[in-house]
Amino acid sequence: MEIIFKLGLKFTQKYFKDYILVILKPVFIGFLSLFVLAVSLFNPYLSIICALIMLPVFCYCFWKGYLITYALNYLAYNFIKNDKKDIISSLDECIAFVKKDEKSLISYLAFSALALIILHIPFIYFLIKNFNISLLSNPFSLLELISNSMKVFLLNQIIVFPFANYLTQAFFFRKEEESFFSLFLNCYRKLDSKGILIALLFTVLGVILGNYILIYIFIVFPLNLFVYSINTFWYYSRIKI
C-alpha cells in the first residue's frame, strides 16, 4: 500500500502540469457554455436558442474532459511497467490511443450506468416504499426517513463501491474475449484487502468532498491524477498474479 501511494504521488507530481494544460480548455469552454445558458434564462426566447447551442457544447466538453481523464489509465500503466521500450511519456499519445477505442468506451459506460442503477435498486426500493406525501407536513418523520435513508444508502454502497471505483480499470485491462458483464465481475473477483481499502478510501473521500464543492473544484485535477494512478497500479498488480 505504501509503495502504491508513493508511486501515485510521484505520478501526480510528474504529470500534473501536462494534465492541467490539456484539460483546462474543455473545462473552461464547458463552464462558459453553462454561464451563457444561465444568463440567457432571463429571456425565455433567448434561453431556447442558447440551450440548442450551449447544451451540445457542454456535453461535448464534458465528454472531451472524460476522455482526457480516462487517458490517465494509459499514462499510469506505462509509468508502472517494467518494459521500458513500450513506455508512452506523452499524455497526447495516450489520448490518441483512447480515441481509437472511443465507441467501445461509450458502449461500456452506458452498460456501467445501467449496472449502477441496478445496484442501487435496494436504496431506490426503500425510498419508494417509505416515502409518503404526508411526511412533508411532519418534520420529525421526514428527518427520521432521511436518517434511515442515509443508513440504507451507506449499506447499499458496500455492494456498489468496488465497481464504481474500478470500472474504468476493468475496461482498460480487458481481454478481447471478455464481455462487459465479465468486466463488471472482475471488479469483485480481483478484490483483495488492499483493493477494498483503496476503493473504500476513495469512496469516502468522494462523499466528503461532495459536501464541500468549492474545495473539490480546487483539488479535482490533482485528485484525478492520484486516484486514477492508484487504481491502475493496484489493478495491474492483480492481473499480473
C-alpha positions as CSV (number, residue, x, y, z in Angstrom):
1,M,0.0,0.0,0.0
2,E,2.8,2.4,0.9
3,I,4.6,1.7,-2.4
4,I,1.5,2.2,-4.4
5,F,0.6,5.5,-2.7
6,K,4.2,6.8,-3.1
7,L,4.1,5.9,-6.8
8,G,0.7,7.7,-7.0
9,L,2.2,10.9,-5.6
10,K,5.2,10.7,-7.9
11,F,2.9,10.2,-10.9
12,T,0.7,13.2,-9.8
13,Q,3.7,15.4,-9.5
14,K,5.2,14.3,-12.8
15,Y,2.1,14.7,-15.0
16,F,0.2,17.5,-13.2
17,K,1.3,20.2,-15.5
18,D,0.7,18.2,-18.6
19,Y,-2.8,17.2,-17.5
20,I,-3.8,20.7,-16.5
21,L,-2.6,22.2,-19.8
22,V,-4.7,19.6,-21.8
23,I,-7.9,19.6,-19.7
24,L,-8.3,23.3,-18.9
25,K,-9.6,24.0,-22.4
26,P,-12.6,21.7,-22.4
27,V,-13.3,22.6,-18.8
28,F,-13.2,26.4,-19.5
29,I,-15.4,26.1,-22.6
30,G,-17.9,23.9,-20.7
31,F,-18.2,26.3,-17.8
32,L,-18.5,29.2,-20.2
33,S,-21.4,27.5,-22.0
34,L,-23.2,26.9,-18.7
35,F,-22.7,30.5,-17.7
36,V,-24.1,31.8,-21.0
37,L,-27.1,29.4,-20.7
38,A,-27.7,30.6,-17.1
39,V,-27.6,34.3,-18.2
40,S,-30.0,33.6,-21.1
41,L,-32.7,32.3,-18.7
42,F,-33.6,35.9,-18.0
43,N,-35.0,36.0,-21.6
44,P,-37.3,33.0,-22.4
45,Y,-36.8,33.3,-26.2
46,L,-33.1,33.7,-25.9
47,S,-32.8,30.7,-23.5
48,I,-34.3,28.4,-26.1
49,I,-31.7,29.4,-28.7
50,C,-28.9,29.3,-26.2
51,A,-30.0,25.8,-25.0
52,L,-29.9,24.5,-28.5
53,I,-26.4,25.8,-28.9
54,M,-24.8,25.6,-25.5
55,L,-26.1,22.2,-24.2
56,P,-24.4,20.3,-27.1
57,V,-21.2,22.3,-26.5
58,F,-21.3,21.5,-22.8
59,C,-21.9,17.8,-23.5
60,Y,-19.0,17.7,-26.0
61,C,-16.7,19.4,-23.5
62,F,-17.7,17.1,-20.7
63,W,-17.0,14.1,-22.9
64,K,-13.7,15.6,-24.0
65,G,-12.7,16.1,-20.4
66,Y,-13.7,12.5,-19.6
67,L,-11.6,11.1,-22.4
68,I,-8.6,13.1,-21.3
69,T,-9.0,11.8,-17.7
70,Y,-9.6,8.2,-18.9
71,A,-6.3,8.5,-20.8
72,L,-4.6,8.7,-17.4
73,N,-5.0,4.9,-17.3
74,Y,-2.6,4.6,-20.2
75,L,-0.2,7.0,-18.7
76,A,-0.3,5.3,-15.3
77,Y,0.1,1.9,-16.9
78,N,3.2,2.9,-18.8
79,F,4.5,4.6,-15.7
80,I,4.5,1.4,-13.8
81,K,5.5,-1.1,-16.5
82,N,8.9,-2.7,-16.3
83,D,9.3,-3.0,-20.1
84,K,10.9,0.4,-20.8
85,K,10.7,0.2,-24.6
86,D,6.9,0.4,-24.5
87,I,6.6,3.4,-22.3
88,I,4.5,6.3,-23.5
89,S,5.6,9.5,-21.9
90,S,3.1,11.9,-23.6
91,L,-0.5,12.4,-22.4
92,D,-1.3,13.4,-26.0
93,E,-0.2,10.0,-27.2
94,C,-2.4,8.4,-24.6
95,I,-5.4,10.4,-25.7
96,A,-4.8,9.3,-29.2
97,F,-5.0,5.6,-28.0
98,V,-8.3,6.4,-26.2
99,K,-9.9,7.8,-29.3
100,K,-9.2,4.6,-31.3
101,D,-11.5,2.8,-28.8
102,E,-13.9,5.6,-28.2
103,K,-17.1,3.9,-29.5
104,S,-16.4,0.8,-27.3
105,L,-15.8,3.0,-24.3
106,I,-19.1,4.8,-24.9
107,S,-20.9,1.4,-25.0
108,Y,-19.2,0.2,-21.9
109,L,-20.1,3.4,-20.0
110,A,-23.7,3.0,-21.0
111,F,-23.6,-0.5,-19.6
112,S,-21.9,0.7,-16.5
113,A,-24.6,3.4,-15.9
114,L,-27.3,0.7,-16.2
115,A,-25.4,-1.6,-13.9
116,L,-25.0,1.2,-11.3
117,I,-28.8,1.9,-11.4
118,I,-29.5,-1.8,-10.9
119,L,-27.0,-2.0,-8.0
120,H,-28.9,0.9,-6.4
121,I,-32.3,-0.8,-6.6
122,P,-32.3,-1.7,-2.8
123,F,-31.9,2.0,-2.0
124,I,-34.4,3.1,-4.6
125,Y,-36.9,0.5,-3.4
126,F,-36.5,1.7,0.2
127,L,-37.3,5.3,-0.8
128,I,-40.4,4.4,-2.9
129,K,-41.7,2.1,-0.1
130,N,-41.2,4.5,2.7
131,F,-41.9,7.9,1.1
132,N,-45.3,9.4,1.6
133,I,-46.6,12.9,0.8
134,S,-47.9,13.3,4.3
135,L,-44.2,13.2,5.6
136,L,-43.7,16.6,4.2
137,S,-46.0,18.1,6.8
138,N,-44.3,16.2,9.6
139,P,-40.7,17.4,10.1
140,F,-39.8,14.7,12.7
141,S,-41.0,11.8,10.5
142,L,-39.2,13.4,7.5
143,L,-36.0,13.7,9.4
144,E,-36.3,10.0,10.5
145,L,-36.8,9.0,6.9
146,I,-33.8,11.0,5.8
147,S,-31.7,9.4,8.6
148,N,-32.9,5.9,7.7
149,S,-32.3,6.5,4.0
150,M,-28.7,7.5,4.6
151,K,-28.2,4.3,6.6
152,V,-29.7,2.2,3.7
153,F,-27.7,4.2,1.2
154,L,-24.4,3.5,3.0
155,L,-25.2,-0.2,3.3
156,N,-26.0,-0.2,-0.4
157,Q,-22.6,1.3,-1.2
158,I,-21.0,-1.9,0.2
159,I,-22.2,-3.6,-3.0
160,V,-21.7,-0.6,-5.3
161,F,-18.3,0.9,-4.4
162,P,-15.9,-1.8,-5.9
163,F,-17.5,-1.5,-9.3
164,A,-17.9,2.3,-9.1
165,N,-14.2,2.7,-8.2
166,Y,-12.6,0.2,-10.6
167,L,-15.0,0.2,-13.6
168,T,-12.6,2.2,-15.9
169,Q,-9.6,0.0,-15.0
170,A,-11.6,-3.1,-15.7
171,F,-12.3,-1.8,-19.2
172,F,-8.7,-0.7,-19.7
173,F,-7.3,-4.1,-18.8
174,R,-10.0,-6.1,-20.6
175,K,-9.2,-9.1,-22.8
176,E,-10.7,-9.3,-26.3
177,E,-13.0,-12.3,-25.3
178,E,-14.3,-10.6,-22.2
179,S,-17.9,-9.3,-22.2
180,F,-18.9,-6.1,-20.4
181,F,-20.6,-8.3,-17.7
182,S,-17.2,-10.1,-17.2
183,L,-15.6,-6.7,-16.7
184,F,-18.3,-6.0,-14.1
185,L,-17.5,-9.2,-12.3
186,N,-13.7,-8.5,-12.5
187,C,-14.2,-5.5,-10.2
188,Y,-15.2,-8.0,-7.5
189,R,-13.3,-11.1,-8.5
190,K,-9.9,-9.3,-8.3
191,L,-10.6,-7.7,-5.0
192,D,-8.1,-8.2,-2.1
193,S,-7.7,-6.4,1.2
194,K,-5.7,-3.6,-0.5
195,G,-8.3,-3.2,-3.3
196,I,-11.1,-2.9,-0.7
197,L,-9.2,-0.3,1.3
198,I,-8.3,1.8,-1.7
199,A,-11.9,1.7,-3.1
200,L,-13.3,2.4,0.4
201,L,-10.9,5.3,0.9
202,F,-11.7,7.0,-2.4
203,T,-15.5,6.4,-1.9
204,V,-15.5,8.0,1.5
205,L,-13.3,10.9,0.2
206,G,-15.8,11.4,-2.7
207,V,-18.7,11.6,-0.2
208,I,-16.9,14.1,2.0
209,L,-15.8,16.3,-0.9
210,G,-19.3,16.2,-2.3
211,N,-20.4,18.3,0.7
212,Y,-17.6,20.9,0.0
213,I,-17.9,21.8,-3.7
214,L,-15.6,24.7,-3.5
215,I,-12.8,22.6,-2.1
216,Y,-13.5,19.9,-4.6
217,I,-13.2,22.3,-7.5
218,F,-9.7,23.3,-6.4
219,I,-8.3,19.8,-5.9
220,V,-10.2,17.8,-8.5
221,F,-7.3,17.8,-11.1
222,P,-4.5,16.5,-8.8
223,L,-7.1,14.2,-7.2
224,N,-7.9,12.7,-10.7
225,L,-4.2,12.0,-11.3
226,F,-3.8,10.4,-7.9
227,V,-7.0,8.3,-7.9
228,Y,-6.6,7.0,-11.5
229,S,-2.9,6.2,-11.0
230,I,-3.5,4.4,-7.6
231,N,-6.4,2.4,-9.1
232,T,-4.4,1.5,-12.2
233,F,-1.4,0.4,-10.2
234,W,-3.5,-1.8,-7.9
235,Y,-5.4,-3.4,-10.8
236,Y,-2.3,-4.1,-12.7
237,S,-0.8,-5.8,-9.6
238,R,-3.9,-8.1,-9.6
239,I,-3.8,-9.1,-13.3
240,K,-0.1,-10.0,-13.0
241,I,-0.8,-12.6,-10.4
